[in-house]
Structure formats: C-alpha cells, structure tokens
Amino acid sequence: MADKIRLGFVGANVNSTWAGQSHFPALLASPDVEFTAVCTTRPESAEEARQAFGAKLAFHDFREMAASPEIDAVAVVVRVPSHYEPTRAAIEAGKHVLTEWPLGRTTVEAEELTALAHARGVQTAVGLQSRVSPALMYVKDLIDTGYVGEVMTCTVTTFRDGPVNRQSGGTWQRDPAMGANTLTIATGHVIDALRFVLGDFKRVACMVTNQVGQWYETDTQQYVDVHSPDNVRVSGELERGAAAAVHVGAVPWAGSGYRMEIYGREGTLIVTGSVSSQRGEMLRIQGAQGGHQLQDLTIPQQFIYVPDDFPKGDPFNVGQLYALFAEAIRTGQASLPTFDTAVGLHRFLDTVKEASDTGRELPVE
C-alpha cells in the first residue's frame, strides 16, 4: 500500500452541498489520503467530478468502484437512505470504509453493516466529527484530569436553522422513515458530543416533538405535511451520576448555535459555537476553577492532526477524521469513531424515541 491511502468517493457530485463544504476541500488538502476515484450516479457527472478534483478514476456504479484494485478505502457521503448499499458493497469488496452519520437509515442497517465489517476485518469510520474536534477532545481531557472535579450537572442546547420554506428537492426529510431529521442528525451529533466528553447516560426521560407541521415548497407552491421531529429534549442521569439536560431544536430564524455547560465541585467549563458541535468551526472554551470568573482556554497542539495550513471551517474536523482513518488503516488500530460507535448512538436514539413515545423514564442499556 502506498504512503497515502487511495480513496474512492461515493457521492462526488460537484454540486453536493455538505461534501462540497467539507469533504472535498479536506481531501484535496490531506497529506494522508489521495482522492483517487469518484463515483456519482451518471457517467457525465462522474467525469465532471474526476476533472474537478484531479481524480484518476471515475465510476457511475459504486459496486465497480468498490471492486477496483486501485483503491484501498471508500468514503460514502450521500443521502442517509442511500448509505447502506454502497457501504455494504465496499465492505464485501474488502475495502476499508468511512460513512457519514447516520450510518444507516435504521439501527438494524447500522448493526448489519458493523457485523459485516467485523467479519471481513476492515477498518471503519463514521462521520461523528464531534469526537475529532480539537476543542471537544481538549474538554474531555480536562474532565478526565480533574479540571472541574466531580461533575455535578451539565446542559447542552443547540438551535439551528430549520427553514419552513424550501425547494421540493429538500423536503424529503419530512418523512422520519428516511432517517435524516433533527433527532437523528442534529441531536445525534450534539448528544454524541456530550457522551464523548462525559460518558454515557444511565437513564433518560425525553420529549421528541414536531412543532412545524408543514413546509412550503417554493418551486411547487404547495404546502407539504411534515412528520419528522424538529425539537428534542432529553433529561437524564449520566453513568457518572451527573444530572444532564439537552435541548436541540430546528428553528426558522436566527438560531443561537451550540452551548455546552459543565459544572463540577471544583470548576466550570463552557463550550460555545455559532453552529453545532461537529462542524469545523473552532469552538470557544471557557473555564473557571474556584471562582466565578470565566477565562478563555487555548487548545493544545496535541489535539490537532492536520497541517497548520489546513482549511478552516467545515473541512477541518472532516480532515481530522480522514487523518485518523488513514492511521487506522496503516496500523490496524482504530482511535476514531467507528461503526461500533455509530451503533451505540443509533441504539441510544432509539431509547430517546421510545421514552418520548411511552412517556416513561427508561434505563439506557
């Protein structure tokens, strides 16, 4: 295997929004991964992507790309309902695979892919970028080394844009069966960041609701019914004994962004950002020990795995993920969010939904 990991990318359309904001610039700047092959659904768009990104190979069938001996790994960055098939094809071809979050449309899909990856002995990564955020890795280290002492309580709020007027091509998420909504994506990322920093929940009581029952399609000039949740509230106890509260909401205007507050017997940590926990913005960390005055804390270099000139913003944490993915492939030792991490989060979100549906406090298995 070459020094650089040769990557095939499923979902390489040059007009892709999330991939265009994050994955493409991260890969083009990566010292660890070579953007070797691209795959879209049409030959014309595949060739356009090959030329745009300087890739060697272009495919319009992900199975053909997965079978290519000229790639070592596959990235799957498409809409959530389409994650399963290309991820499975990559694993069956013996390729290491990185798939965006959520891993599957359902927990069952995620479990099947994870079991298959174990059986085939390939390295996996999932796009839970909060776990490779330098800021959150530093916060976890501060917690683990006693900065706040015993954690007593924590709260996380995230309010992100949830436009009520959309193009019809963007309203497919109104169906919860598609697996892409405020519970699975926004809450998944936010609550995974909390679980990464402070550990798992022991028990939860939850409310998962839909506050906006219709979206207006600006091109069809029609209202469509929305059944996916847009507000998620989780109240619970962590395994470490701390009280925890989370509220994630999709709001039409001027969302306040991300805020995590952690209070311990000996100190306090506050983490804030304008968007969310997993996006590549450099989150602000403030801390206080034995007093009421918060001070800004500087993130140590040890938590940064990409070069100093790496693109900032959305490409940054994705670049961190690719750096660790490449290292896992080279060494066989994974230290990043894997498919197993994803399955744990899928199962936890199932518990959140069940607790809301039944109106009961539930233990977290």
C-alpha positions in Angstrom: 0.0 0.0 0.0 1.2 3.5 -0.9 2.0 6.0 1.8 -1.2 7.8 1.0 -4.5 5.9 1.4 -6.1 5.6 -2.1 -9.7 6.7 -1.6 -12.8 6.1 -3.7 -15.6 8.6 -3.0 -19.3 7.8 -3.4 -21.3 10.9 -3.8 -18.7 13.0 -5.6 -21.1 15.3 -7.4 -19.5 18.7 -7.7 -22.8 20.3 -6.7 -23.1 18.4 -3.5 -23.7 20.8 -0.5 -22.2 19.1 2.5 -19.5 17.2 0.7 -18.6 20.4 -1.2 -18.4 22.4 2.0 -16.3 19.8 3.9 -15.1 16.5 2.4 -13.8 17.8 -1.0 -11.6 20.6 0.4 -10.5 18.3 3.2 -9.4 15.6 0.8 -7.7 18.0 -1.6 -5.6 19.3 1.4 -5.0 16.0 3.1 -1.4 14.7 3.4 -2.7 11.2 4.3 -5.4 10.5 1.7 -5.3 10.5 -2.1 -8.5 11.4 -3.9 -8.1 8.5 -6.3 -11.6 7.7 -7.6 -15.0 9.4 -7.8 -18.5 7.9 -8.1 -21.8 9.5 -9.0 -25.0 8.1 -10.5 -24.2 9.3 -14.0 -21.2 9.0 -16.3 -21.3 12.7 -17.2 -21.3 13.9 -13.5 -18.6 11.3 -12.6 -16.3 12.6 -15.3 -17.0 16.2 -14.3 -16.0 15.3 -10.7 -12.9 13.5 -11.9 -11.7 16.5 -13.7 -12.7 18.9 -11.0 -10.8 17.0 -8.3 -8.0 15.6 -10.3 -9.0 12.0 -9.6 -7.5 9.1 -11.5 -10.8 7.1 -12.0 -14.5 7.9 -12.5 -17.4 5.5 -11.9 -21.1 5.7 -12.1 -21.6 2.3 -10.3 -20.4 2.1 -6.7 -20.0 -1.7 -7.0 -17.5 -1.3 -9.8 -15.6 1.3 -7.9 -15.5 -0.9 -4.7 -14.1 -3.8 -6.7 -11.3 -1.7 -8.2 -7.8 -2.9 -7.1 -6.6 0.7 -7.4 -8.3 1.9 -4.2 -7.7 1.0 -0.6 -10.8 2.6 1.0 -14.2 4.0 0.2 -16.0 7.1 1.6 -19.8 7.1 1.4 -21.2 10.7 1.5 -24.7 10.6 0.1 -28.2 11.0 1.5 -28.9 8.8 4.5 -31.3 6.4 2.8 -28.6 5.6 0.3 -25.8 4.8 2.9 -26.5 1.1 3.2 -25.9 -0.3 -0.3 -22.5 1.4 -1.2 -21.2 0.8 2.4 -22.1 -2.9 2.2 -20.5 -3.1 -1.3 -17.3 -1.6 -0.1 -17.1 -4.0 2.9 -17.8 -7.0 0.7 -15.0 -6.0 -1.6 -12.7 -5.9 1.4 -12.3 -2.2 1.4 -11.9 0.0 4.5 -14.9 2.4 4.6 -15.8 5.8 6.1 -19.6 6.5 6.0 -21.2 9.8 7.1 -23.6 9.8 10.1 -26.2 8.4 10.5 -24.6 5.1 9.5 -27.9 3.6 8.4 -31.5 4.6 7.9 -32.3 2.4 10.9 -30.4 0.8 13.7 -30.9 -2.6 12.0 -29.0 -1.4 9.0 -26.2 0.0 11.2 -25.9 -3.3 13.1 -25.8 -5.3 9.9 -23.0 -3.2 8.4 -21.0 -3.3 11.6 -21.2 -7.1 11.9 -20.2 -7.4 8.3 -17.2 -5.1 8.7 -16.1 -7.2 11.7 -16.4 -10.4 9.7 -14.4 -9.0 6.8 -11.7 -7.4 9.1 -11.9 -3.9 7.6 -11.3 -0.6 9.3 -14.3 1.6 9.7 -15.0 5.3 10.4 -18.3 7.2 10.8 -18.9 10.9 10.4 -19.3 11.8 14.1 -16.9 14.6 13.8 -17.5 15.9 17.4 -15.2 13.1 18.5 -12.3 14.5 16.5 -13.0 18.2 17.3 -9.8 19.5 18.9 -11.9 21.6 21.3 -14.0 18.7 22.5 -11.0 16.4 22.8 -9.4 19.0 25.0 -12.6 19.4 27.1 -12.7 15.6 27.5 -9.0 15.7 28.6 -9.8 18.5 31.1 -12.6 16.5 32.6 -10.6 13.3 32.8 -7.7 15.1 34.5 -9.9 16.7 37.1 -10.3 20.3 36.0 -13.9 20.6 37.3 -13.5 17.8 39.9 -16.7 15.7 40.3 -19.1 16.6 37.6 -22.4 17.5 39.1 -24.6 18.8 36.3 -24.4 19.6 32.6 -26.6 21.1 30.0 -26.4 21.3 26.2 -28.5 23.5 23.9 -28.3 23.8 20.1 -30.7 25.8 18.0 -30.0 25.5 14.2 -31.7 26.8 11.1 -34.9 24.9 10.2 -36.4 26.9 7.3 -40.2 26.5 6.8 -39.8 27.4 3.1 -37.8 25.0 1.0 -37.3 23.7 -2.6 -39.2 20.5 -3.2 -35.8 18.7 -3.5 -35.1 19.5 0.1 -38.4 18.3 1.6 -37.7 14.5 1.6 -36.6 14.8 5.2 -40.1 15.4 6.3 -40.6 11.6 6.4 -39.0 10.1 9.5 -38.5 6.8 7.7 -35.8 8.4 5.6 -33.6 8.5 8.7 -32.5 12.2 8.3 -34.1 14.6 10.7 -33.5 16.7 13.9 -33.5 13.6 16.1 -31.1 11.5 14.0 -28.7 14.2 12.7 -28.6 17.3 14.8 -29.4 15.6 18.1 -27.3 12.6 17.2 -24.2 14.9 16.8 -24.9 17.0 19.8 -25.7 14.2 22.2 -22.8 12.2 20.9 -20.5 15.1 21.8 -21.9 15.1 25.3 -21.5 11.3 25.6 -17.9 11.6 24.3 -16.9 14.2 26.8 -18.8 13.0 29.9 -19.7 9.3 29.3 -22.9 7.5 28.7 -26.4 8.1 30.1 -27.8 5.8 32.8 -31.5 6.8 32.4 -33.5 9.3 30.4 -36.9 11.0 30.1 -37.5 12.6 26.8 -39.8 14.6 24.6 -39.4 14.3 20.8 -41.9 16.7 19.1 -42.8 18.3 15.8 -43.5 22.0 16.2 -43.8 22.8 12.5 -46.4 20.6 10.8 -46.0 21.9 7.2 -43.2 23.2 5.0 -43.9 25.4 2.0 -42.3 24.2 -1.3 -41.2 27.4 -3.1 -41.0 25.8 -6.5 -44.3 23.8 -6.5 -46.0 26.5 -4.4 -47.6 23.8 -2.2 -47.6 23.0 1.5 -46.4 19.5 2.4 -47.1 17.7 5.7 -44.1 17.2 8.0 -43.9 14.2 10.3 -40.2 14.3 11.3 -39.3 15.8 14.7 -37.8 19.3 14.9 -37.4 19.6 18.7 -35.8 17.0 21.0 -35.5 17.4 24.8 -33.6 14.8 26.9 -33.4 14.9 30.7 -31.4 12.2 32.4 -28.7 11.0 34.7 -25.2 10.1 33.4 -23.4 6.9 34.5 -21.0 9.1 36.4 -24.0 10.4 38.5 -24.3 13.8 37.0 -27.6 15.4 36.0 -27.9 16.2 32.3 -30.3 18.1 30.1 -30.2 18.5 26.3 -32.5 20.6 24.0 -31.9 20.5 20.3 -34.2 22.5 18.0 -34.6 23.4 14.4 -35.8 27.0 14.3 -36.8 29.2 11.4 -34.8 32.3 12.2 -31.5 33.3 14.0 -30.7 30.1 15.8 -28.3 30.8 18.7 -26.0 27.8 17.9 -24.2 25.5 20.3 -23.6 25.8 24.0 -22.4 23.1 26.5 -22.1 23.9 30.2 -20.4 21.5 32.6 -20.4 22.2 36.4 -18.3 20.4 38.9 -17.4 20.7 42.5 -14.1 22.4 41.7 -14.8 24.2 38.5 -16.8 25.0 35.4 -16.3 24.6 31.6 -18.4 26.4 29.0 -18.1 25.5 25.3 -19.8 27.6 22.6 -20.1 27.8 18.9 -22.2 29.5 16.3 -23.4 26.3 14.6 -23.0 22.9 16.3 -20.6 20.6 17.9 -19.4 18.6 14.9 -18.9 21.5 12.4 -15.3 22.5 11.8 -15.5 25.9 13.4 -13.1 26.3 16.3 -15.3 26.2 19.4 -14.7 28.6 22.2 -13.7 27.1 25.6 -14.0 29.0 28.8 -13.2 27.7 32.3 -13.2 28.7 35.9 -11.7 26.9 38.9 -12.5 28.0 42.5 -14.0 31.3 41.4 -16.7 32.9 39.3 -14.6 34.5 36.5 -14.5 32.5 33.3 -11.3 32.6 31.3 -10.6 31.6 27.7 -8.6 28.3 27.4 -6.3 27.6 24.5 -6.4 24.3 22.7 -3.1 22.4 22.9 -1.5 21.4 19.6 -1.6 17.7 20.6 -5.3 17.5 19.6 -4.7 18.8 16.1 -3.9 16.1 13.5 -3.9 18.2 10.3 -1.2 20.6 9.0 -1.1 24.2 10.2 -2.3 25.5 6.8 -5.3 23.1 6.6 -8.6 24.8 5.5 -10.6 26.1 8.5 -14.3 25.8 8.9 -16.2 22.7 7.8 -13.2 20.9 6.2 -11.2 21.0 9.5 -12.9 18.3 11.6 -13.5 16.2 8.5 -9.8 16.4 7.8 -9.1 15.3 11.4 -11.4 12.3 10.7 -9.5 11.3 7.5 -6.2 11.6 9.3 -7.2 9.2 11.9 -8.9 6.9 9.4 -5.6 6.7 7.4 -3.7 5.9 10.6 -6.1 3.2 11.5 -5.7 1.6 8.1 -1.9 1.8 8.3 -1.6 0.4 11.9 -4.8 -1.7 12.3 -5.5 0.3 15.5 -8.6 2.5 15.4 -8.8 5.5 17.7 -11.6 7.3 15.9 -15.4 7.0 15.8 -16.0 3.6 14.2 -19.2 1.7 13.1 -19.4 0.4 16.7 -19.6 4.0 17.9 -22.4 4.6 15.4 -24.4 1.5 16.6 -24.2 2.7 20.2 -25.6 6.1 19.2 -28.3 4.6 17.0 -29.4 2.4 19.9 -29.4 5.4 22.3 -31.5 7.5 20.0 -34.0 4.6 19.8 -34.2 4.8 23.6 -34.8 8.5 23.4 -37.7 8.0 20.9 -39.2 5.2 23.0 -39.0 7.2 26.2 -40.8 10.0 24.4 -43.4 7.8 22.8 -44.2 6.0 26.0 -43.9 9.0 28.3 -41.8 6.9 30.7 -38.3 7.3 32.1 -36.2 4.5 30.7 -32.9 2.9 31.6 -30.2 3.1 28.9 -28.9 -0.3 28.0 
